[in-house]
């Protein structure tokens, strides 16, 4: 035998993957074939394979292997993302271990160190994707900062700028004070923490009072320190308490700043006092209120520096004792928050929170509250809304064609239910901040120089390179040079260096400085569908594989990546980036919770591969992926699919022992025997179900179809039913059966390959070794094409046979008869066609069904079991098979016990106190137990009825 006794995944996975990659099987030469393209969401260069990656990449691999088997020029684009923040953090952490800082080096030296790290340690995840079996085009692996992608990124930025779709603006961003950079919403994690809600009096200016007589407005805040940059107080326009003071001024007690009371619907009359302090430079809602109140972003006050320490505001009104303080208490030192509270309390402007307990009243400085607080997912500190100059993409304009593409059906979103989310977000999209204050990444191709008319101000120049920049500088600045004298241009890293150079040298010399920021990582990955294919060059791959056919993505990056690809693809390629977008759910912990390191419930897919094999994990992912639902992790199910692989392995060993080898034909063999015609029909039906499920992206339906055909129809029934034929005297029938069985096993191996590539490739070759071998690999074989119709007559006959044998086995189990006991059957109401059918199937009824005889004579008197299949009744005399009286007593006792337990469970579930007060899982268990007991009672009653 060529097959080992035991199936060992570890022994075959590495060998086959290395072979596929070495021989170029992931991108076979099929220049004339229909193209099919998927681009992989590029994992971070710092990343490692997590269970979400395992799901996402398994689904993609299933589709790409399926399309490859169908003969298409299947391209699965692979690459990595440079992961700006994450990668810079990794390298800086390594530097810190050597007592070094990034600023100890020039920018160029630091970036060089990052490249060195990338070459030595980055990209471990690509090796892990190989372990999962991903058949990606590694020969053309891309990186978001390789030369080709860099060229694409620069061109896109410049073109968008020239079209007015990228601009520089002063707006609020999510600022990470630890990393000292703006970050995206995706990198912000909101956590509920214990905090406080302070209430203060804000004095009205100029002797103004409310109608109620108070000379102040009460405001409440969870961030007292931001008072240093307050610029308004907002009240609801319909709030009668404040109508008389709208437009009047507040005299902020610490800074002395005077600002207006404005009417704005942001203020909720039902919340607190109904008045809200407005700090537009440090709160996203306040920023919008400030703009509506007529405060220009350029005039909004900023009270914090990049490390969240208090700095002087533009109006110079922050008292000196605050300057340099951190926003919060830090390392045992009071911060700006604590000092603000102390000063307001000393001024008698703190409104205490009164707590009453057991008749005793206690005054607290603040009301305890649970506050949803934003943290940076990498820096780990509280995010500060911060007013800065950043680069923005006009996402609203770019979103319109992407919205239309989904409405018109040019992009199909699966499941369709996600379309509503797509439209809702895209129709309310905000400007996209694309600049990051890092050194690692695509440096923004913008330079600044002094404005001719106002040298203290700056003018922006955008170009793909210094060579393209120079003509712009000459055109603009030549107006300022006299007598046409030549102009010397020097480029500096900082504004200070450039201005120093210009102040110390001849007036004919010009200093410009490069924007120090880099682009958001999502900016470059948004170009992935066409940048990876060679754009902006008109490559053959670009012409052939754009638009892509399918994108498979987690729903959690629908906006951060998918939507941005749609916008950029349509803008630059004038066509959608992909025709279909499939959004899968999350893989959750067994109890349904989201996985996280802090909860300690993260599952390592590599550990599962080590234990059960990659094929088992992949099949689990496919079988559990149901559109619109998350997946609950279940190691037992993974183990079950490892058992499924073993079942297939053992079936192949059975075939090998019985001289059943690889088939030599793509179409189904000629077959005379009903059992062979039946199994060929089962292949035809399974293939149709599988193809439709994969076309519809119903991964669970596809996996279940091939699973049940392989395990139930082929292994459990077909191989059992053909044993009498293989061991019989009819050599022609046996030869036909060997040919059909070998062909069916081939079809299983091919249909199962997208899900379980390793075991199927091994069996593909092993089953052919004693029959001439295979001269090509399964990965590039042909998808099944039986070229035969379903044989309804054969299906009806074998389905009848299976139901009769199954019913006989069930009756034995119910009546406590040993499975191997041979029995006789007497048929009532059978016709001549049934007699012929039984005669043809008697070997199987005897060998598999353990029915020694099947007679059309009346059954003898006495106890018997009766089975009804279609129009006929099969009577199985029980005399001699069991002690009938003892069996009746056993069944009666078991039935009474089962009914008693069911009654008890019914009573518990009928008790409102239990249903309403018990834990939900306890109620669910009680309902499940009741269903089990009711089903058990029905089975026991049926068994008693059989005994008469």
N, C-alpha and C positions, 0 to 999 in steps of 0.2 A: 504493500500500500504506500502511496505517496503522501497521504494525509496523516499527520500525527494523531495519536489517540485523543489528546486534549487540545482544545483551542486556546492559544496563547497570544493575546493581542500584542503584547510588548515585542514579541519575536518577529512580527511582520510589519508593524507600523513604520518604524524608521527605515527599514530596508526598502519598502515600496515607495515611500515619499522621496527618498534620495534618488531612486531609479527614475521616477516621474520627472523630477526637476532636472536631473542630469541629462535626460534624453529629450527635453523640451516638449513634454507632453501637455503642459498647461497652455501652450499656445501653438498647436500644430499648424503647419503651413496649409492654409485653406483659403487662398486668395480669391477663388471664384465662388466660395460659399456665401450664403446669406450671413451678414454680420449680426452678432448679438453682443451687447456691451453692458457691463455693470462696473461702476466705480466704487471702490471700498471706502467707507468713511475713514480717513487716515487717522490711525491711532497716534497718540502722543509719543514722541521719541523717548520720553522718560517713562512710558507706561509699561504695565505688565498685564497679561491676559486676565480679565475678570469675567464673571459669569455672564455679564451683559455682552461683552465681546464674543463670548462663545456662542450665544444665541444669534446675534447679528450676523456673524461670519458663517455659522452653520447654514442659516437660511440662504445666504448668498451662494454658498458653495453648492447647495442642493440645486438651485436654479442653473448655475453656470455649468455644472456637470451634466444636468439634463439636456441643456441646449447643445453642449458639446457632443453628447451621444446622438443627438438628432442631426449631426453633421454640419452644424453652423460654425462660422468663424467666431468662436466664443472668446471674448476678451474680458478678463476680470482685472481691472486696473488696480494696482496696489502701490502703496507708498506710506510715508509717515509725515506727521505734522511736526513742525519745529517747536511748538508748544512754548511760546515766548517766556511767560512768567515761570512755568514749571521748570523749564530747562535752566533758566538763569538762576533760580533758587538752588537747584541741585549743585551747580558749579560753585556758587557763592558759599554754599554749605561746606563743600570740600575745601575751599580756600580758608574758611574760618578754622577748620581743623589744623591748618598750617599757619594760623595766626596772620592770615592775609585778608585784605578787603579788595573789593572790586576797584575801588578808587585808588588803590596802590598802583594800578596799571592804566595805561592809555586805553581808550575805547577799542582800538585795533588789537592791542595785546590781549584784552579780555575776550573779545570775540574769537580770536585765534585759540584761546584756551577752551572755549565752548566747542569749537570744531574738533579739537583734539579729544574732548570728552565724548563727543558724538561718535567719532570713529572707534574709540576704545570700548565704550560702555553703553552708548545709546542704541536703541532699537532692539532690546532683548525681546520685545513683544513679537517681532517678526519670526524669531525662532519658535516662539510659542504658538503662533498661528500655523506654522508648519506641523506642529504636533497635533493640532486639531484636524489637519488634513485639508487645509484650504488650498485649492488649486489655482493660485493667483499667478499672474504673469511676472514672476520675480525677475526675469531677464530684463524687464523694462521698469524696474522699481523706481518710483519717484520720491522726491523729498520737497517739501514746500519752500525750501531755500536753495534748491539746486539752480544751476545757471538758467535753465529753460523757464522754470517757474518764476525766478527772479525777474527775468525779462518781461514775462506776462504781467506780473504784479505792477511793475513800474509803468508799463504802457497803460494798464487799466486806470491807475491813479491819475496819470497825466491826462488821459482822454476824458475821464469824468470831470476833472478840474476844468479843462478847456470847455466842456459842455455845460459848466455851471452846476454840476451834480455833486461836486465835492467842494467844500468851503470851510473856512476857519471861523469859529464862533466862540463866544463866551457863554457857557452854559454850565449847569450843574452836572457833575459826574459822580459815580460811585468811586470814592477815593480810598485806597488802602494805605493808611499812614505807616504801616510797617514796610510794605513793598515800595511805597512812594510812587504809585502809579494809579491811573484810572483803570478800573476793571469792568467787565461786562456784567449784566444782570445774571448771566449763567454762573458767574464765579462768586455770587453772593448767596450765602445760606442764612435764612432767617430762623432764629432760635428764640424760644420763649425763655426769658430770664426774670428773676425777681428784681423789681426796680421800685421806683417811687414816682408819685404824682404830686408836684408841689403847686400850691396856690399862692399867688402874690397880688398885691395891689399896684396898679399902674396909675400914678397921679395924672389927673386931667390938668392941662396947662391953662394959664390965663384966668383962673378963678371960675372956670366952667364947671357945672355940676350936672349930674343926671337928673331926670325928672323926679327920681326917688330921693334926691338930696345928697347922694354920695358924691364926693369929689375925686373919685377914682373908678377905674374899671378893673374888675377882678379877672385875672387870667390864670390859666393852669398850664403846666408844661412838665414833660419828662426830661427836658434838656435845659436846665436853667442857665448853663454857661453860654448858650447862644444868644442870651439877652444882650451881650456885648455888641451884637451886629443886628439887633432888631431895627426894622425900618417902617413898621406899621402895626396897627391892631385892626383886625377884621371882625365885623359883625354882620349878621344876616340882614339884608335890606328890609325884610318884613318884621324884624324884631322890634316891637314897640318900645322896649326898654332903652334902646340906643338910638332911635331915629333922630332925636334932637341933637346928638353929638357927632353924627356922621359929618366928616370934614373938619372937625375940631382936632386939636393936637394933644398928644401925650408928651409929658416930660419924663423921659426914661431916667429913673432915679440914680443909676450908677454912672452912666456915661454923660447924662445931661442932654442927650440927643433929643431933638423934638421931631415928632413924626405924626402923620395924620391917622385918624380913625377912618377906615374905608368900608364901604358896603360890598360884601362878596358872599355868594352862596356857599362858599367853602365852609363858612362858619355855621355850625349846627346849633340852633337855638335850644335844642333839647339836651345838649351835652355841656355839662359844667355850667359856667356862667353865660355861655353862648358867645363869648368873646375869645378870639384867638390871636396870640402874638405872631407877627409875621417876620421871619428871618429869611429873606429870599436867597441869600448867599449860602444857606446851609440846610435847606429843606426843599424837597422836590415839589411838594404841594405849595409851599410858600413862594417858590420861584414863579409858579404860574399866577398865584394871587398878585405877586409884585408886578408882573408884567401887565396884568389886567388893571392894576392901579396906576399904571403909567411909569413905573420905574424901569428904566432901560437896564439890561443885563450888565452893561459896562459900568453902571453907577451902583450896582448892588455891592454891599459891603462884605468883605471877607475878613474873618477874625482869626483864622488859623493858618499856620504854615503847613508844608507838606508832611510834617511829622505830628500834626495835630497839637502843636504848641501855639499858644496865643501870640498873635502878632498885631501890630497896630493897624487899624482900619484906615481907609483912605481919608476919612474926615478927622483923623487924629484924636478921637474922643475916648479911646480905651485908656483907663487910668494906668499909670506906669507900673503899679504893683501887680497887674495881671500879665504884663508882657513877659513871655518866656515860660509861663506856667503851662503844664500839660492840660488838656481838656478835662481829664479825670484824675482822681487820686492815683498816684503812680509810685510804686516802691516806697510806700509809707509817707509820701509827701502829698499834702492837700493840693488839688488842682484848681482850675478855674471854676469848676462847678461848686466846690466846697466854699470858695471865697465869695462867689455871687450869693449863695444862700446866706452866709454869715453876714454880709453887708446889708442885704435886704432885711434880715431879721433884726439887726441892730437898728435899722431905720424904722422898725415897726411896720414893715410892709409885707411880712410873711403872714399868711392866713393859716392858722393851725388846723390840722385835721383832728376832729374830736371823735374819740371812740368811747362808747358807753358799754360797760360790762358790770353786771350785778349791781346796778344803780350807781356805780362809780364812773365819773367822766374823766378821761385822760386826753391830754392834748399832745399830738404828735406833730413834728415839723412837716411831715408829708404823709400822704395816703399810700399804703403799700399796694403795688400793682404788679401783675405779670405783664411784661412788655415784650412784644415781638421785635427783636433786635437784629439788624443785619450784620453779619460777620463775613469777612473775606475767607473763602474756602481754603486758601493757601496761607495767607498771612496770619489768620486766626485772631485778628483784632476787629473791633467794631468799625464798620465802614462809615466814613464821613461824607455826606453830600458836600461837594466842594466846588466852588465856582472858579473855573479855569478856562483858558483858551485852549481849545482842542480842535481837531479836524473832524468834520461830520460829512456823512453821505446823505444826500437828499433821498432818503428811502421812500418817502411818499410818492415821489415821481416814478422811481424805479419799480415800485410795487404794482402800479396800475396794469402793465402788460402781464404780470404774473397772476394777478387776480383774474384777468380776462382769460388767460390760458386754462385755468381750472374751470371757469364758467363754460367755456366753449368746448371742453373735453380734450383739449390738446395735452393736458396733464390729467391723468386719472389718479385720484387719491384712493388708496385702499387701506383700511375700510373707508367707505364713503362718508361715514359719520364724522370723520375728521375735517371734511370740507368746511363745515360751519366754523370750526376753530380757525382754519386757514383764513377764511374771509374776515372773521371778526378781528383777528390780529392785524392782517394786512391793511384792512380799511381804516385802522386806527394807529397805524405805524408811526413811530417817532423817529426823529433824526438819529442816525447811527453813528455813535462816536467810534472812530477807527484809529485814534492815536493812543499810544501807550508809552509811558516814561521808562523805557527799558533800553538796554544796549543790544540785546539779542533779538533779532528779528529783521524784517525788511525796513530799512531806514527810509523814512518819508522823503521823497525826492523834491524837497522844497528848500529854498534858500531865502534869506532875508537880507535886505539892504536898506540904507537910509532913504527916506522919501525925499525927492528933489525939493519939493515945496516946503516940507517941514522935516528937516534932518533928524529931529528927535523921534519922529514916528518911523515906522518901517513899511517897506513894500515887499510883497511876496512874489517870488519867481518859482515856477514849477517846470521841471524838465527831467527827462529820463537820465541825463548824464551831464557832466561838466561841459562836454563838447556842445551839447544842445543848449546849455544854460548861457554860455558866453554871448551868442548873438543877441539874446534877450537883454542882457545887461548892457551891451553896446548900444542897442537901439534906444533903451530908456535913458541911459546916463549920458549919451553923447550930447544931449541938449544942454547939459551942464558944463561941458568942456569947451573952452574957448579955442578959437583958431584951428579947430580940427586936430588938435594934438592927440597923439595916441594915448589910450587909457590902459593902465596896468591894473589887472584884477587879481586879488589875492583872496583865497577862500579859507575861512577859519571855522573852528568848531564852536566857538562861543561868540556872543554879541560883544562881550567885554573886550575880547582880543581884537575883533574887527574894528571897533570904535577907537581903541588905543592905537592901532596901526594907522588909521586914517588921521588921527589927531597929531601923530608924530612924524608923518611923512608928507611928501609933496602932494598938493591938492589934486594932481592928476592921478593919484593912486586911489583905488577903491577897495574896500574890504567888505566882503559879504560873509554871512555865516549860515551854516547848514542847520536845518531843523534837527534837534537832537533826538526827537521821538522816533519810534518804530510803529509799524502798523499792527493793528489787532490781528491775532492769528486767524480769526474767522474771515478776515479780508482775503487772505491768500487762499484759504481752503474753499472759499466761495467760487474760485476759478477752477476747481478741481476737474469738473467734467470736460473742460476743453483745454485748460492749461497742461494737463497731463498728456494730452494727445498732440502736443507740439505747438499749439497756438502761442504766439501770433504768426508762426510760420504756417503755410498752407500744406501741411503734411498729408501723406496718404492716409495715415491713421485718423487724422482729424476729419477728412472728407468721408471716410468709411464708417467711423464709429461715433460721430456726433450727428444728431442727439443720441445719448445713451438710451437703452431700452428700459432699464429699470433702476430705481434706487431703493435699497432696503435700509431703513433707518429706524432708530428708536424715536418714539414720539417726543421725547424730551429735548431733542435738538431740531424740532420742526422749524422753529423760528431762527435759531442761531446759525444753522447751516443750510437746511433744505430750502427755506424761503430765500435766503441770500444767493444760493446757487441759481434759483429760478430767476431772480432779478438780474444777476450779472450775466447769466447765460443768454437771456433774451436780449439784453442790452448790447452785448458784443458779438453774439453769433446770429442774432435775429431769428432764433429758434429756441424752443424749450430745451433745457439740459437733459431731460429724460421724459419718456412718454408715460411712465407709471411710477408712482411713489407709494411704497408699501411701508406702513408704520406699525411696528410691533410693540408689544407691551414690555413691562419690566419683569425681570426674574426676581421674585420675592422669597423671603425666608419661608420655611414650612408653615409658620403661623400667619402668614400673609403680610408681615411687617416688611418695610423697605430695608434692604441690607445696608449696613454701615459699619465701619470699623469700630465706632464708639459703642455700638450695641453688641459687638462681638459675634454677629451672625453672618459674616461674609463667608461665602463658599468659594473655595479655590478650585477652578475647573481643572487645573493641572493635577491636583490630588485625585480628582474623580477619574481622570484619564489614567493615572497610575494604577488605580484600583480596579477600574472596570473596562478600560480601553476607550479610545476616542470614538469608535463606532457606536458604542452604547450611549455615551453622552450626547453625541449628535442626534441619534434616533430619539432620545428623550426630548431634546429641544424641539425637534420637528413635531413629534406626537403631541406635545403639550402646547404648541403655538396655535392658539385659536384666535381668529381675528377679533380685535377689540378687547381682549382679556389679558391680564397679567398671568405669569406662570409662577406657581408655587413650587419651590425646590423640593425634591423628594428623592433621596438617595435610593430608596427601595425600588422606585420606578427605574432608575438608572441600572440598578442591579438586575431588574427584570429584563431589560433590553440586552444586558450582557448574556442572560440566559437564552434570549431569543437568538443571539449570534451563535451560541453553543448549540442550540436546536438545529440551526441551519447547517452548522459544521457536521453534526452527527448525521443529518440527513444525507449530506454529501458523502460521508463515510459509508453509509448504507448503500448508496448508489455505486460507489467504488467497489464494494464487496460483491455486488451483484452484476459486475461488468457493465455498469451504466456510466458512460463517459460523456465528454463534451460533444455537443451537436455540431454537425457540419452544415446546417441549413438555417437560413434566416426565417423562411416561411415554415409553417407548421408541417410536420410529417403526415403522410397518409395514415389514417387510423380506421380500424374496423370495430374494435371492441368498444362497447359503450363507456367503460371507465376511462379509456384514452380519449375518446371523443369529448367526454365530459370535462376532463382536466384541460384540454385544449380550449374549450369554450370558456372555462374559468379564467384562463390566461387572457383571452380576448376581452372579457368583461372587466377584469382587473386592470388591464392596460388602458381601457377607455376611461375607467374611473380615475386612474392615476393621472393620465394626461389632462383630464378636465380639472382635477383638483390643483395640479401644478399651474395650469393656465390661469385658474381663478385665484392663485396664491393661497389656497387652503391647505396649508402644510399639515395640519392635523389629519384632515381627510385623506391626504395622499399617503401619509405614514400608516394610518390605520388600514387602508386598502391593501398595501403590500404586506403589512404585518399579518393580517387575518388570512390572506391568501396563502402566504408562506407557512404559517404555523398550523392553521386549521385545515385548509383544503389540501395542501400538498403534503405536509409532514404527517399530520394526524390521520388523514383519510386516504389520500391517494397512495402513499407508500404502503399503507396497511392493506388496501384493497388489491394492490397488484402482487402482493406476496404469493397468493395461490397461483397466479398466472406465471410468475417467474419460476416457481417450483413445480409447475405442472408439466404435462407431457406434450403440450402443443407448442412445438418449437417456433412456429410462425407467429403465434400470439405472443410468445415471450420475446421474440426479436422485435416485433412491433412496439411492445411495451418498453423495451430498453431504449429504443429510438425516441419514443415520446417522452419518457421520463428524463432522458438526457437533455432533450430540447426544452422541456419545462424548467428544469433546473437552470439551464442557461438563461431563460427569460427572467427567472427570479433574480439571478445574479446581476443581470443588466438593470432590471427595474429597481433593484435595491441599491445599486451602486451610488446614486447621488446621496443617499442617506448614510450608507455604511461602506465607504470606499475601500477600506483596507481589507476586510475579510472577503469582500466580493472579488477584488483583484487577485487575491491569493487563490481563491477557489477557481476563478476563471482559468488560471494557468494550471493548477494542480489537477483539475478534472480532465485536462487535455493531455497530460504528460504521457499516459499509456496509450494515447490514440493519436500520436503524431505531433502533439504540442500545438501551441498557438504562435503565430508569427507577428502578432500585434497585441497591444495591451487593451484591457477592458476599458480604460479611461477614454480611448479613442475608437471603441467599437461602435456598432450601429444599434440604435434604439430598436426595440422589438417591432416587427412588422409581420404578424402571423399570416396575413393574406387568406383568412378563412372566416366564415361566419359562425355565429353561435349555433350549436347543434341542439335545438330545443328538445328533441326526442331523447337524446343521450342525457341531457341535463335533468329532464324529468325523471328518468329511470334511476340515475345515481343519487339524485336528491331523495327519491323515495327510499332507496337502499340505506342511505345515511340516517334518515329519520326513523326507519324501522330498527336499525341496530342501536341507535341512540335511545329509543324508547325502551327497548329490551334491557339495555344496561341500566337505565333509570329505574325500571321496575325491580331489577335485582337489588339495586342499592336500597330502595325503599323497603324491600321485604327481607333485607339482611341475608341475601343469597350470595355466596362467594362469586366473584366476577367470572372465574374460569369454569363455572358449572355449565355443562352442556344441557340444553333443554330442547324440548319438542314444541312445535307450534302447529296449531290447527286453524285454518283460515275459514272464516264465514263471509259470505257475500262477495266472494272473489269471482272474476270472470276469466275467460280464456286468455285474454291479454295479460292478466296478472299471473296466470299459470306459466305462460311463456317467460315473463320477466323473472319469476322466481327460479325457473329452471336455468336461465342464463346466469343468475347471480348466486346459485346455490353454493359454489365454492367459497364465495365471500361471506355468505350468511353463515356457513359452517365455521370457516377459519376465523373470521373477524367478529361475527355476531354471536358465535357459540350456540347457534341453532342447528342441532344435529339433523333434525328432519323438519320439513314443512309440508304438512298434509292438508288436503282439502276435505278429509273425512271429519265427521263430527268428533269433538273432543270428548274424552271419557268423563263420567260423572265425578264430582268432587271439586274441591277448592281449586281455583285457577286465577291467574292474572290475565286481564284482558287489555289489549292495546288496540287503539283505533288509528289506522293510518289511511287517509283518504276515504275510499268507500268501503274498505274491508276491515274486519275485526280479527285480530290474531289472539287466539286463546292459548295460554301457556299453563298446562297442568302443573300443579305444585306438589302433588303427592310424591314423597320421596326426596323432594328438593329441600324442604324445611319442615320443622315441627309447627304445623299450622296453628294449633291452640296456643303454643308458647309465643309464637310470633304475634298473634292477635293480642295477647296479654301485654307483650312488650310495647306494641304500637299504641294500645289504649293508654297505658301508663304514661308514655312519652307525650301523647296528645293532651292528656289532662294537665300535665305539668306545663306544657307550652301554653295552653289556654289560660291557666292560672296566672302565669307571668304576664301574658298579654292583657288580662283583665286588670292586674295591678298597675301596669304601665298606663293603661287607658285612664284609670282613676287618677293617677298622678297628673297626667296631662290635662285632665278635666278640672283640676283644681286651679282656680285663677291665681291663688297665692304662689303656687309653684311656678307657673308660666311667667308671671310678672316679676317675681323677686329672685328666682334662681338665675345663675349665670347663663348667658345665651348658649354656651357650649354644652352645659348640662341639659338644657331643654332639647337641643338638637340631638344629643346622644339618646335621650329618652325616646324621641320620635323614631330615630333609626332603630333602636332596640325593639320598639313596638312593631315596626314594619317587618323586622326579621322574625319575630315570634308569630306574627300573623301568617307570614309565608310558610314558616315551619309547620304550623297547625294545618294549613291547607295540604301540604305534602303528606303529613301523617294521616290525615283523613282520607286522602286519595289512596294511600297504601292500604288502609283498613277496608275501603270500598272494594279494592281489588280482591281481597280475601273473601268477600261476600258475607 
